Amino acid sequence: MKIALDPYMHRHLRLEELPRLAAELGYEYIELSPRSDFLDWWVRPRVYPDRIASFRKSLKDHGVQLASLLPMYRWASPHEDERKAAVENWKRAIQVAVDMGVDTMNSEFGRGPHPQRGSCSSCCMGGATVESAETAWWRSMEELVPILEAEGITLHIEPHPEDFVETLQPAVDMIRTVNSKRVKFLYCAPHTFYFGDDVAAMIREAAPVLAHVHVADTFNHKASSGLRYIVNPPGSTARVHQHLDIGQGEVPWDAFFSTLAEVGFDGIMTACVFAWEERAEASSRFMRKEMQRYVDKYRK
């Protein structure tokens, strides 16, 4: 198992400084999320040979490896020019992974309209529907899966609140329908209460394609008769969730880790806390120790 750090809270550091910090915090792996000097949000990678060389040298010097690269592109956009641009960005990001010696990438489904709003004629996607977003995603996958397979890169995909697919199903079925050993599922624990209610059952259901988990805590927005959060105006479509330290929310961690052990999970486990930039190093250290404690508790 690779226990990795998502260094988003540490993004103020130079790229070459991240491996040193990760090692100091107790991590041997980094899951590199979007940052402006590498794979930035939505745009073409800002990566060139000298940057790759200096980053690879720093990783080697500090005994840290990249577990995964995390690009974010609008590859499920029903606007064809936007989708095509996203696919070109994906192709470049895949080449960056190859050049970095990384065999794993992860991302989201592509940020289309979420299901509660997807049939609206005036949604943020310019009248797009959930169905048109999914159609666009499949079109992008038809182009990208052969490249992933040819390059030996595995892509882990997660549903996300506000995306056109934000629940465990149909996400798992869609990934299984791709039917490629290079496309797997990512279970993001802080999205648990959007996925469903039974953590153990959901992990078991996802197990055949589960290769990656994100670890952070969150509150159950459905609790207290749906009034855990008071969001105005009533009926707001805001998709509220947190990425907190383990123990600060309501994810049932014993069920989470024990079921991962039960299904034989041996993939990437990433600490992805974003809530505590004012105590980012303390949070990252805590998460490394706490994840290891749970893994050891249920290790078979």
One Martini backbone bead per residue (centre of mass of N, CA, C, O) as a GRO file, in nm:
protein
  300
    1MET     BB    1   0.098   0.036   0.021
    2LYS     BB    2   0.026   0.383  -0.053
    3ILE     BB    3   0.113   0.661   0.143
    4ALA     BB    4  -0.017   0.983   0.077
    5LEU     BB    5   0.029   1.327  -0.022
    6ASP     BB    6  -0.166   1.610  -0.042
    7PRO     BB    7  -0.007   1.937  -0.106
    8TYR     BB    8  -0.212   2.180  -0.119
    9MET     BB    9  -0.142   2.331   0.159
   10HIS     BB   10   0.177   2.352   0.026
   11ARG     BB   11   0.177   2.539  -0.249
   12HIS     BB   12   0.383   2.773  -0.165
   13LEU     BB   13   0.587   2.592  -0.249
   14ARG     BB   14   0.819   2.479  -0.419
   15LEU     BB   15   0.832   2.207  -0.604
   16GLU     BB   16   1.125   2.115  -0.496
   17GLU     BB   17   1.018   2.119  -0.178
   18LEU     BB   18   0.812   1.889  -0.136
   19PRO     BB   19   0.984   1.634  -0.077
   20ARG     BB   20   1.107   1.733   0.185
   21LEU     BB   21   0.844   1.773   0.341
   22ALA     BB   22   0.725   1.493   0.313
   23ALA     BB   23   0.954   1.351   0.464
   24GLU     BB   24   0.924   1.513   0.732
   25LEU     BB   25   0.609   1.406   0.760
   26GLY     BB   26   0.633   1.074   0.666
   27TYR     BB   27   0.653   1.056   0.348
   28GLU     BB   28   0.694   0.858   0.033
   29TYR     BB   29   0.435   1.003  -0.096
   30ILE     BB   30   0.280   1.174  -0.380
   31GLU     BB   31  -0.018   1.360  -0.465
   32LEU     BB   32  -0.041   1.567  -0.739
   33SER     BB   33  -0.199   1.844  -0.738
   34PRO     BB   34  -0.300   2.128  -0.837
   35ARG     BB   35  -0.070   2.365  -0.991
   36SER     BB   36   0.062   2.644  -1.154
   37ASP     BB   37   0.364   2.480  -1.213
   38PHE     BB   38   0.200   2.230  -1.365
   39LEU     BB   39  -0.114   2.117  -1.292
   40ASP     BB   40  -0.353   2.306  -1.371
   41TRP     BB   41  -0.651   2.430  -1.379
   42TRP     BB   42  -0.794   2.349  -1.707
   43VAL     BB   43  -0.504   2.368  -1.825
   44ARG     BB   44  -0.222   2.354  -1.962
   45PRO     BB   45   0.061   2.233  -1.894
   46ARG     BB   46   0.345   2.374  -1.697
   47VAL     BB   47   0.573   2.193  -1.873
   48TYR     BB   48   0.928   2.118  -1.877
   49PRO     BB   49   1.229   1.970  -1.883
   50ASP     BB   50   1.360   2.125  -1.642
   51ARG     BB   51   1.129   2.072  -1.441
   52ILE     BB   52   1.137   1.770  -1.446
   53ALA     BB   53   1.433   1.735  -1.360
   54SER     BB   54   1.418   1.888  -1.084
   55PHE     BB   55   1.194   1.716  -0.959
   56ARG     BB   56   1.325   1.438  -0.983
   57LYS     BB   57   1.572   1.507  -0.813
   58SER     BB   58   1.423   1.575  -0.549
   59LEU     BB   59   1.289   1.305  -0.509
   60LYS     BB   60   1.549   1.140  -0.495
   61ASP     BB   61   1.699   1.299  -0.264
   62HIS     BB   62   1.429   1.232  -0.056
   63GLY     BB   63   1.280   0.952  -0.104
   64VAL     BB   64   1.046   1.030  -0.314
   65GLN     BB   65   0.725   0.958  -0.460
   66LEU     BB   66   0.496   0.931  -0.718
   67ALA     BB   67   0.176   0.805  -0.706
   68SER     BB   68   0.033   1.070  -0.840
   69LEU     BB   69  -0.158   1.244  -1.083
   70LEU     BB   70  -0.382   1.553  -1.078
   71PRO     BB   71  -0.599   1.627  -1.308
   72MET     BB   72  -0.812   1.912  -1.440
   73TYR     BB   73  -1.078   1.860  -1.673
   74ARG     BB   74  -1.341   1.926  -1.927
   75TRP     BB   75  -1.424   1.616  -2.049
   76ALA     BB   76  -1.763   1.658  -1.996
   77SER     BB   77  -1.822   1.861  -2.199
   78PRO     BB   78  -2.087   1.958  -2.424
   79HIS     BB   79  -1.868   2.144  -2.534
   80GLU     BB   80  -1.665   2.068  -2.786
   81ASP     BB   81  -1.430   2.268  -2.756
   82GLU     BB   82  -1.381   2.207  -2.455
   83ARG     BB   83  -1.339   1.902  -2.476
   84LYS     BB   84  -1.101   1.904  -2.674
   85ALA     BB   85  -0.911   2.065  -2.494
   86ALA     BB   86  -0.910   1.861  -2.263
   87VAL     BB   87  -0.791   1.624  -2.422
   88GLU     BB   88  -0.525   1.763  -2.491
   89ASN     BB   89  -0.443   1.800  -2.195
   90TRP     BB   90  -0.440   1.502  -2.127
   91LYS     BB   91  -0.220   1.415  -2.324
   92ARG     BB   92  -0.003   1.588  -2.192
   93ALA     BB   93  -0.026   1.469  -1.904
   94ILE     BB   94   0.054   1.184  -1.982
   95GLN     BB   95   0.338   1.261  -2.077
   96VAL     BB   96   0.429   1.367  -1.805
   97ALA     BB   97   0.406   1.101  -1.656
   98VAL     BB   98   0.611   0.955  -1.827
   99ASP     BB   99   0.850   1.157  -1.771
  100MET     BB  100   0.817   1.099  -1.445
  101GLY     BB  101   0.753   0.786  -1.393
  102VAL     BB  102   0.434   0.757  -1.396
  103ASP     BB  103   0.144   0.513  -1.357
  104THR     BB  104  -0.054   0.738  -1.217
  105MET     BB  105  -0.389   0.868  -1.224
  106ASN     BB  106  -0.624   1.133  -1.116
  107SER     BB  107  -0.988   1.206  -1.110
  108GLU     BB  108  -1.272   1.334  -1.242
  109PHE     BB  109  -1.556   1.335  -1.445
  110GLY     BB  110  -1.597   1.679  -1.530
  111ARG     BB  111  -1.811   1.891  -1.440
  112GLY     BB  112  -2.109   1.878  -1.454
  113PRO     BB  113  -2.423   1.866  -1.397
  114HIS     BB  114  -2.609   1.801  -1.144
  115PRO     BB  115  -2.885   1.608  -1.091
  116GLN     BB  116  -3.072   1.845  -0.964
  117ARG     BB  117  -2.991   2.031  -1.248
  118GLY     BB  118  -2.960   1.881  -1.534
  119SER     BB  119  -3.266   1.966  -1.664
  120CYS     BB  120  -3.201   2.253  -1.684
  121SER     BB  121  -3.214   2.538  -1.901
  122SER     BB  122  -3.019   2.735  -1.680
  123CYS     BB  123  -2.758   2.625  -1.631
  124CYS     BB  124  -2.409   2.646  -1.608
  125MET     BB  125  -2.405   2.464  -1.893
  126GLY     BB  126  -2.606   2.591  -2.101
  127GLY     BB  127  -2.845   2.353  -2.090
  128ALA     BB  128  -2.732   2.111  -1.986
  129THR     BB  129  -2.711   1.767  -1.930
  130VAL     BB  130  -2.632   1.479  -1.790
  131GLU     BB  131  -2.637   1.321  -2.057
  132SER     BB  132  -2.440   1.508  -2.215
  133ALA     BB  133  -2.202   1.468  -2.025
  134GLU     BB  134  -2.175   1.162  -2.055
  135THR     BB  135  -2.133   1.159  -2.358
  136ALA     BB  136  -1.871   1.325  -2.348
  137TRP     BB  137  -1.710   1.131  -2.170
  138TRP     BB  138  -1.714   0.890  -2.365
  139ARG     BB  139  -1.569   1.033  -2.594
  140SER     BB  140  -1.308   1.079  -2.434
  141MET     BB  141  -1.250   0.781  -2.362
  142GLU     BB  142  -1.211   0.680  -2.654
  143GLU     BB  143  -0.938   0.845  -2.676
  144LEU     BB  144  -0.778   0.776  -2.394
  145VAL     BB  145  -0.759   0.472  -2.333
  146PRO     BB  146  -0.552   0.388  -2.554
  147ILE     BB  147  -0.328   0.564  -2.430
  148LEU     BB  148  -0.311   0.442  -2.152
  149GLU     BB  149  -0.249   0.155  -2.252
  150ALA     BB  150   0.011   0.224  -2.417
  151GLU     BB  151   0.157   0.374  -2.153
  152GLY     BB  152   0.080   0.243  -1.868
  153ILE     BB  153  -0.175   0.405  -1.752
  154THR     BB  154  -0.356   0.466  -1.455
  155LEU     BB  155  -0.701   0.556  -1.394
  156HIS     BB  156  -0.854   0.740  -1.131
  157ILE     BB  157  -1.205   0.772  -1.044
  158GLU     BB  158  -1.427   1.031  -0.911
  159PRO     BB  159  -1.680   1.131  -0.749
  160HIS     BB  160  -1.853   1.462  -0.725
  161PRO     BB  161  -1.972   1.720  -0.592
  162GLU     BB  162  -2.144   1.870  -0.877
  163ASP     BB  163  -2.146   1.648  -1.059
  164PHE     BB  164  -2.296   1.434  -1.286
  165VAL     BB  165  -2.142   1.236  -1.082
  166GLU     BB  166  -2.195   1.177  -0.704
  167THR     BB  167  -2.218   0.866  -0.689
  168LEU     BB  168  -2.147   0.545  -0.676
  169GLN     BB  169  -2.406   0.537  -0.840
  170PRO     BB  170  -2.283   0.497  -1.163
  171ALA     BB  171  -1.970   0.496  -1.136
  172VAL     BB  172  -1.890   0.196  -1.119
  173ASP     BB  173  -2.036   0.103  -1.377
  174MET     BB  174  -1.882   0.285  -1.572
  175ILE     BB  175  -1.602   0.169  -1.517
  176ARG     BB  176  -1.676  -0.125  -1.587
  177THR     BB  177  -1.764  -0.056  -1.882
  178VAL     BB  178  -1.489   0.017  -1.995
  179ASN     BB  179  -1.304  -0.238  -1.960
  180SER     BB  180  -1.023  -0.150  -1.806
  181LYS     BB  181  -0.723  -0.188  -1.633
  182ARG     BB  182  -0.679   0.149  -1.663
  183VAL     BB  183  -0.965   0.173  -1.503
  184LYS     BB  184  -1.056   0.317  -1.190
  185PHE     BB  185  -1.149   0.352  -0.850
  186LEU     BB  186  -1.233   0.634  -0.630
  187TYR     BB  187  -1.253   0.669  -0.278
  188CYS     BB  188  -1.403   0.947  -0.115
  189ALA     BB  189  -1.461   0.999   0.210
  190PRO     BB  190  -1.574   1.309   0.208
  191HIS     BB  191  -1.818   1.181   0.004
  192THR     BB  192  -1.992   0.964   0.144
  193PHE     BB  193  -2.283   1.123   0.182
  194TYR     BB  194  -2.322   1.114  -0.138
  195PHE     BB  195  -2.297   0.811  -0.202
  196GLY     BB  196  -2.417   0.721   0.095
  197ASP     BB  197  -2.453   0.513   0.405
  198ASP     BB  198  -2.279   0.236   0.355
  199VAL     BB  199  -1.956   0.189   0.369
  200ALA     BB  200  -1.909  -0.115   0.352
  201ALA     BB  201  -2.093  -0.171   0.106
  202MET     BB  202  -1.948   0.022  -0.091
  203ILE     BB  203  -1.669  -0.106  -0.087
  204ARG     BB  204  -1.761  -0.384  -0.181
  205GLU     BB  205  -1.883  -0.288  -0.453
  206ALA     BB  206  -1.599  -0.149  -0.553
  207ALA     BB  207  -1.364  -0.364  -0.530
  208PRO     BB  208  -1.304  -0.459  -0.835
  209VAL     BB  209  -1.206  -0.122  -0.888
  210LEU     BB  210  -1.040  -0.060  -0.636
  211ALA     BB  211  -0.731   0.174  -0.601
  212HIS     BB  212  -0.839   0.432  -0.428
  213VAL     BB  213  -0.799   0.663  -0.148
  214HIS     BB  214  -0.951   0.923   0.038
  215VAL     BB  215  -0.842   1.098   0.341
  216ALA     BB  216  -1.118   1.244   0.515
  217ASP     BB  217  -1.331   1.440   0.689
  218THR     BB  218  -1.694   1.460   0.765
  219PHE     BB  219  -2.012   1.567   0.750
  220ASN     BB  220  -2.353   1.491   0.771
  221HIS     BB  221  -2.578   1.660   0.569
  222LYS     BB  222  -2.839   1.459   0.638
  223ALA     BB  223  -2.857   1.533   0.910
  224SER     BB  224  -3.090   1.671   1.098
  225SER     BB  225  -3.304   1.677   0.868
  226GLY     BB  226  -3.094   1.845   0.679
  227LEU     BB  227  -2.968   2.059   0.927
  228ARG     BB  228  -2.659   2.072   0.965
  229TYR     BB  229  -2.703   2.291   0.753
  230ILE     BB  230  -2.747   2.641   0.692
  231VAL     BB  231  -2.887   2.730   0.377
  232ASN     BB  232  -2.899   3.016   0.177
  233PRO     BB  233  -3.150   2.960   0.029
  234PRO     BB  234  -3.389   2.766   0.020
  235GLY     BB  235  -3.282   2.508  -0.198
  236SER     BB  236  -3.000   2.498  -0.229
  237THR     BB  237  -2.727   2.355  -0.440
  238ALA     BB  238  -2.522   2.327  -0.243
  239ARG     BB  239  -2.211   2.127  -0.188
  240VAL     BB  240  -2.150   2.035   0.120
  241HIS     BB  241  -1.809   1.993   0.242
  242GLN     BB  242  -1.526   1.826   0.386
  243HIS     BB  243  -1.154   1.831   0.480
  244LEU     BB  244  -1.065   1.658   0.751
  245ASP     BB  245  -0.960   1.534   1.016
  246ILE     BB  246  -0.952   1.267   1.176
  247GLY     BB  247  -1.236   1.299   1.403
  248GLN     BB  248  -1.398   1.578   1.296
  249GLY     BB  249  -1.629   1.390   1.206
  250GLU     BB  250  -1.855   1.110   1.059
  251VAL     BB  251  -1.677   0.901   0.968
  252PRO     BB  252  -1.654   0.546   0.980
  253TRP     BB  253  -1.343   0.429   1.030
  254ASP     BB  254  -1.366   0.133   1.109
  255ALA     BB  255  -1.532   0.052   0.862
  256PHE     BB  256  -1.341   0.150   0.647
  257PHE     BB  257  -1.074  -0.010   0.725
  258SER     BB  258  -1.191  -0.295   0.763
  259THR     BB  259  -1.299  -0.322   0.469
  260LEU     BB  260  -1.039  -0.287   0.319
  261ALA     BB  261  -0.914  -0.541   0.444
  262GLU     BB  262  -1.131  -0.744   0.352
  263VAL     BB  263  -1.080  -0.673   0.026
  264GLY     BB  264  -0.762  -0.621  -0.015
  265PHE     BB  265  -0.644  -0.347  -0.002
  266ASP     BB  266  -0.343  -0.213  -0.220
  267GLY     BB  267  -0.317   0.090  -0.274
  268ILE     BB  268  -0.401   0.420  -0.259
  269MET     BB  269  -0.343   0.647   0.028
  270THR     BB  270  -0.479   0.974   0.079
  271ALA     BB  271  -0.408   1.274   0.217
  272CYS     BB  272  -0.698   1.523   0.198
  273VAL     BB  273  -0.650   1.799   0.355
  274PHE     BB  274  -0.797   2.156   0.351
  275ALA     BB  275  -0.881   2.313   0.638
  276TRP     BB  276  -0.554   2.367   0.761
  277GLU     BB  277  -0.336   2.595   0.671
  278GLU     BB  278  -0.250   2.705   0.964
  279ARG     BB  279  -0.185   2.361   1.018
  280ALA     BB  280  -0.056   2.176   0.796
  281GLU     BB  281   0.172   2.008   0.923
  282ALA     BB  282   0.017   1.888   1.161
  283SER     BB  283  -0.198   1.751   0.989
  284SER     BB  284  -0.011   1.569   0.816
  285ARG     BB  285   0.112   1.415   1.052
  286PHE     BB  286  -0.144   1.304   1.172
  287MET     BB  287  -0.246   1.148   0.921
  288ARG     BB  288  -0.012   0.952   0.895
  289LYS     BB  289  -0.046   0.815   1.175
  290GLU     BB  290  -0.353   0.742   1.158
  291MET     BB  291  -0.350   0.565   0.910
  292GLN     BB  292  -0.147   0.360   1.021
  293ARG     BB  293  -0.309   0.273   1.265
  294TYR     BB  294  -0.548   0.154   1.105
  295VAL     BB  295  -0.397  -0.041   0.927
  296ASP     BB  296  -0.272  -0.206   1.162
  297LYS     BB  297  -0.538  -0.288   1.304
  298TYR     BB  298  -0.647  -0.445   1.014
  299ARG     BB  299  -0.427  -0.618   0.945
  300LYS     BB  300  -0.379  -0.953   0.803
   0.00000   0.00000   0.00000
